[in-house]
Each structure stands twice: as structure tokens, then as C-alpha cells.
Amino acid sequence: MTGWKTIAPLARRLKKAGVNIIPYREFDSFDEAIEHVVKNPDRYVIKPSGEAQNVKRRLFVGEEEDGQDVIRMLEAYKRAFSDEIKVFQLQRRITGVEVAVGAFFNGKQFIYPVNINFEHKKLFPGNLGPPTGEMGTSMFWSPPNQLFNQTLLKMESRLAEEGYVGYIDVNCMVNGNGIYPLEFTSRFGYPTISIQQAGMNTPIGQFFWDLACGNDPKLRAKNGFQIGVRIVVPPFPFDDNETFESFSRNAAIVFKRPPNDEYHIEDVKQVNGQWLVAGTSGVILIVVGLGQTMKQAQSQVYSRIKNVMIPNMYYRTDIGDRWDEDSDRLHNWGILR
């Protein structure tokens, strides 16, 4: 096959449910993709398909309106990665506010409230640096709103047909023209689930038991906002055993004051009562803060982080900063009504 396919199975399912999809085409020829951008100049995202999609460093987000940066990157990929990348997408780049909505499903219907969250995937403040699994998330619980109604709710009958039980989340790009899903996560999010737990009044164990048993679970959530920040050590976000051995293995995790419930462990072990860095990933703690405003939640989480001492630790210092601007735009577009 050469050329492109216009609609993949997931996109067909979304379109059938009446959900917007971002225009894209799929190619197995770099030359045809370059020709497409030349004839249709715009900003695009290069997204490898198949096994190559797991190599995040191959994802490229174009910045130039005439697409010349994408063309140059496609030419480089053709020379260097033609054996690795057999099929790839060119997706029209949509600008706006990146926001996700998630909810728990009991096999028949969604459980309210829903969760509105903002992921921060780049390593450095200001959304710079290499992509990571996640550096932190800000969120709040909400009654069903337009973001939920125009995305997940339209999938409710299909999820019921499958008997789906659990959490499902869709990350979207939103602007004045509409809501455009980017990706689904049909599992717990990390560190999302730890932050959600901090925002739940319902004991999470009881809630999951009722959800799994097909009961009618009640989810009582706290008002206000929650922020979770990941604390990591070298070599995160890369795999480098030598660096981990040199800088991080068995590093001591020390608290200036005894920790409360909002320090959530990841790759950590305990030896003689002392917390130590374990594993090889460099992902250590999720620290959570809560507040009636995003600023209050932000102040609390970073105050709690100051209580932590780990040699060579690092974290993002701007989780929650986007809310001032993003909230104005989302409310102006009616997305959160």
C-alpha cells in the first residue's frame, strides 16, 4: 500500500459517536508526505505508527505555518529512519488549551462527578525539554459539563455494550472552534490516580469495591483544586542504568518533618525504617496539595516539596501556572459549563 488512509478504527468510532476528530492522513512514503505538505502548507504533527510510535523522540510537533520545518524533518527521517518508521501520520496541528476529562464507569453508566485535569508532560518548567510520562497534574472534580458531554458521554452506550468497568480519560485540544480528542487512557493515570485519591471524600477502597462488584458506588469529592508534582532523580526520563547506579541507587529520602498522607511513593523501598530510592526509573514521589483556589493548592504542594530532601532530585516548579489563562479561555468558550 502507498499513500494514506483517511480514517483509522478509533477515529471512525469517534466520528460515528459524533465526536470531533483532528484531520490527519496516514502515509507509508516519506516522499508522498513531503509532497502533501508542499501542496497543503500548514502546521502538522509527525506521529509514527506501529512499534515506532513507542519511541517518543520520533514524535515531532511543527511550529511553522508553511510546514517547512515538518518538510525538513520528514527529509531527515527518510534518510535516517526509513527502516524503523514504516507507517506514520501527519496530523493537522490544532492550537488552544490542552485539557483532559475522565470519569469512572460501572459497566452501565458513568459515575459523577467527572474529573477535569491538565497534564504536564515535558521535563522542564515552561513546557520545555524532552517528553516524560508525566511531571505533574492539576485538576478539579466537576458535574458533567460541555467537555464531558461532547466527548466521553457520547461513548457511554459503547462502553456499556462492552461492559467496561474502571476509569477512562480523554485528553483534548480545545479552542473556539470546538473540542478535539488527542488520546484515550483506559486505565488509571499516573500520577493522576494519587491526586484523585487526595480529592476524594469517599474512601477509595470502598469506592473501588463497589465499582468492581457492580454496586451503585457513590463518589463524594472535595471542592476546590488538587495539584500533584512528581519528584524524580537521574536518569529520568531516560533509561541509563550506569547513571542510576552512580547518582541514585539507594539514595536516602529524608523529610524535615514527619510526612502526612499526601506524599505518595512510587519506586521506593524501606530498609530499617528508612525510605530509599528503588527500581531503576528514577520516579520517586508524588506530592499533592489542595486548596479552594489553584493558587492555594499550588502554594501547599510546593511548601510540602520543601519538606523533602533527596540527593540530585528535580521537579517542575510551574504546575498550576497555566490555570489563570486557561480558565479564562475555557469559560469564554463555554467548555466548563
N, C-alpha and C positions, 0 to 999 in steps of 0.2 A: 504494500500500500504506500502511496505517496500522497502528499498534500495534507488535508486536515479533515477532522470530524467536528461538526459544529456543536453537538450536544453529547456529553458523557452521561452514563446512567444516573449519577447523583443529580446532575443538572436537570435531566429530564424529570426526575421525581420532584424536584423543587418547582420546576416550571409547571408541572401538572397540578401541583398544590396551590399554584397562584403566587409563588414567591419569586421576587426579582432575582435574576442571575446576572453576574457581570459578563459582558460579551467576551468570548475567548475563542481561539481556534487551536487545534492540535496539529502538530507537524511531526514528520519524521525526516525532514530535509531542511538543513540549515539554509541552503540557497533559496528554497521557496519561502522560508520565513523572512529572510532578508528582503526578498522581492515584495513580500506582503507589507512590510514596514515602509519600504520606499514608496509604494503606491498608496499607503494609508498612514501617513505620518501622524504619530500620536505618542503619548506616554504608555509604555507597556511594562508588564512584569514577565520575566522568563521563568517558567516553572517546569523543571524536569519531571517526567512521569516515570512510572515503574520503579525499579530499585534505586534509580538515580535520585528520586525525589527525597530519599532519606539523607542525601548529602546536602545539608543545608547551605553550605558555602557556594553551591551552584545556583541557588536562587538569586536572581538579580532584579532589582526594582529600578526602573528607568526614571530619570528626573527631567530629561529634555523633551520639550513639547513636540519637536520634529522627529523624535525617535532615533536620533543619530547615535546616542550612547548605547541604545539597545542594538543597533546595527553593528557597532564596533564590538560589543560583547558577543554577539552571535558569530561574528567572524573569528574571534578568539576561541570560542567554544568549538567551532568547526575544526580549527587547527589542532586544538589540544585534547578535546573530549569527545570526538565523534564516535569512538569505540565505547565510551561509557554512557553517553546520552543518546539513546536510540529514538525516543519519543519525548516531546516536550510541548508545553502550551505557551502561547503568547496571550496573556490576559490583559484586557484594557485596564489601565490603572485608574482607579476611582479614588478621588481625594475627599476628605471630610473628617469625621470623627470615627475612630475605631472603638467599638463598644460591643460587648457580648451580653447575651441574655441566656440564662439557664434556669432549669426547673427540674424537680423530681417528678417521676411518672410511676404510677402504681399498677401499671398493667392495663388500666382502663382509661385513666384521665390524669391530667396534671394536678399536682398539689400546689396550692398557693400559700404564701406569696412566692413570686419569682425573684431571681437574683440578677441584678444588673452589675456588671463588672468590667473593669478596664485593665487589661494585661499590659505588662511592661517587659518585653522580651529581649531588648538589646542590653548589652552588658553595662554600658556606661550611662551616667546621667545625661539628659538631653537626647535620649534615644540614639546614642552613638555606639559604634563598635560592633562586634560580631553578635549574631543572634544566639540566645540561650534558650533553654527550655522555658525559663521564667525567672525574672529577678524580683518580681513583686506584683501585687494586685490591689487595687482599690475597689470597693463595692458597696452596695446597699440593697436591702430587700424592698420589694415593691409589689403593690397589687398589679394585676395584669395591665399592661399599657400597650401603646401602639407598637413598640419594638417587639414585644412578645406576640401580640395579636397578628402581626404581619409576617411572622416567621415560624416560631415553634408551634403556636396554636394551630396553624394550618397543617401541621404534620400529626396532629393528635389522633385522627382516625387511623392513619397508617401505623403509628406506634401501638395503638390498641390492637390492631389486626395482628401485629407481631407478638403481642403480649409482653412488650418491653417493660422492664422494671429497673429503675435506677435513675441516675442523673444524666441529663443531656443538655448540652450547651452549644450555642451557635454564635461564632464571632462574626461581626458585621462591619462594613464600612457604611456610614450614614452621611447623607448630605441633603441639601434642599430638594433634590430630585427623587429621593427615595432611600430605601434600605436594601443593601446588597450583601448577602451572606458570603463569608470567606471560607469558613471551615466549621465542621461539626466536631464536637468531642463527646462521644457516647460512653463516658466513664467519669469517675471523679477527676477533677482538675487538681494539679499540684503546682503551687501551694493553695489553690482555691479552697479545697475541702477543709483545710485547717482554719482558714479565715472565716469560712461559712460557719464552722462549729462555734467560733467565738461570737458570732452574731445570732446564734440560736438560743432561745429560752427553753425550747423543748429539748430534753436530754437526747443527744444524738443516737445513743444506743437504742433507746426506746423507739425513736423515730424509724431507724433502720429496721428494727424487728417488725414493727407494724407494716412497713413498706414491703418487706420480704414475704410476710405472711399473708399479704392480700387484705389486710385490715384497712380501716379508714384512718390513715395517720394524720395527726394534727401537727402542723408546723407553726409554732409561735416564734416570731423573730423579733429582734430588738430594733428599735427605731435608730435612726442616725446612720453612721457610716463606719466601715471597717477597712483597715489597711493592713496588709501583710507584706513584710520585706524579708527577702532571703539573705542570709549571711553565708558567704561561701569562702573557700580558700583555694590556693593553687592546686591543680591546674584548671579548675572550672573556668570556662565551659568546654575545655578541650580534654582529650584522653592522652595522658602523658604520665605513665607510671613512674618514670625516673624523677620527674618534677614533684609528684606526690610524695615519693619516698624522701626526697630532700627537704621539702618545705612543710609537709602537712601530716604525715602519718603519726598517729598517737599524740597529736598536739593537744594540749590541755585546754578545756573550755571552762573559763573561770567567770563567776558572777560576783560583782562587787557587793550586791545584796542578794539574799535568797530569791530565786526566781518564782514568779507566780504562774498561773495556768497558761498565760499567753506566750510562752516560749515553747514552740513545737519542734521536736527533734526530727532530723532526717538521718543522715549517715553518722550516727553517734553510738558509742558503746560506753559502758560503765565498768570501771576497774577500781575495786576497793572504795566505792562510793564516789569516785572522781569521773566526771564526763570527759571522754576523749574522742578525737576525730577518728572515724572508722571508714571502711569502704575504700574506694579509690576516686569517687566522682568529685569530691570537694564541696558537696552540698551539705550544709551542716544544720542550720537552724532557720525556722520561720518565726519571726517576731511579729506579733499582732497588736495593733492599737485600735481603740474605739472612741467615738465621740459623736455628739449631736450635730457637729459640722465636720466637713472634711478636714478643715484646718486643725480642729481639736483631735481628730483621730491621728492625723499626721504628727502633731506635737507629741502625743502619747507614745506612738510607735518608736519615734526616734529618741525619745527620752529612755525608753526601755532598751534600745540598742546600746546606748551609752553604758548600760549596766553589764555589757558582755565584753569579755576580753579573750580573744583567740589570736595567737601569733599569725600574722600575714592575712588576717581576714579582710574582706571587702564587701561592699554592698552599694546599691543605688541610693542616692540621697534625695531623690526627687519624686518618689512615689506619692501620687496625690496632687502634684503641682498642676496637672492638666485640667483639673476639675473646674477651676474658675472659668476658663474659656470654653471648655467642652460643654458644661452645663448650660451656659447661655445659648449656645447653638442648638443643643438638643431640645431645650424648652422652646426656642424660637421656631424650630421645625415641627413641634408637636409630638416628638418621638416618645417623650416620657409621660404623656397624658394618658 
